[in-house]
């Protein structure tokens, strides 16, 4: 009798020495997992998990229909957070990396004048006798544009590698729209805290705030899935040591992004199914409201 790959009757994997290995996802043989689809009982990894009324189902079972009479749209494959499962679950991360690299090329081509116009600064003059510029002078766009600027090759290399390693799996787990909401909300939270606490004439730039938000959301997701937390906590601790141990690093952006990422990430993966969109995007709206409040308070202080 034919047997579905990864079914309960399958023997555990063994290496060449006969040692037992952890079971793997039937769609991604390189990924270890202990979770099974509640319908076909095949092993599935976090990327393949589609939240169901009880447990998780695999994308194939979802596509084949739930058998409950619901409309086809209601049975579309969904991520753990309720996002749509796509053919390329890492597309947004690739686009974000591409945008950051393109902006860095513009920085190299156009020089400091370009960077000075878009980096985050509260209230400063870039030239002797020049006009006062910054967020306090109405240039609120700097809170956003600074997220795509970088100081040098090492800065952008480290950030883009981190974005790929942390962001790509998180995008697959959340879905594109929720991942983008998390990224920009965390980045703006980092920018706002930097604007609030840093010196008014101290420039800041980089994607680190958003990336720390992804760190925070990843920790929340791993706890939700009951994975081993030690690797992500260790990586986060190392990054925090670098944040406070090296000079010329805007720790405010890292902390603001981390807090924003934890708050939004918790809403993304713990929102009740029946009010999922309201809780998820409502939380994003609340964090953005906090961003606006911090910016208004600091602007009032500087003007």
Secondary structure, 3 states (H helix, E strand, C coil): CCCCCCCCCCCCCECCCCCECCCECCCCCCCECCEECCCCCCEECHHHCEECCCCEECHHHHHCCCCCCCCHHHHCCECCCCCECCCCCCHHHHHHHHHHHHHHHHHHHHCHHHHHHHCECCCECCCCCCCCECHHHCCCCHHHHHHHCCCCHHHHHHHHHHHHHHHHHHHHHHCHHHHHHHHHHHHHHHHHHHHHHCCCCCCECCCHHHHHHHHHHHHHHHHHCCCCCHHHHHHHHHHHHHHHHCCCCCHHHHHHHHHHHHHHHHHHHHCCHHHHHHHHHHHHHHHHHHHHHHHHHHHHHHC
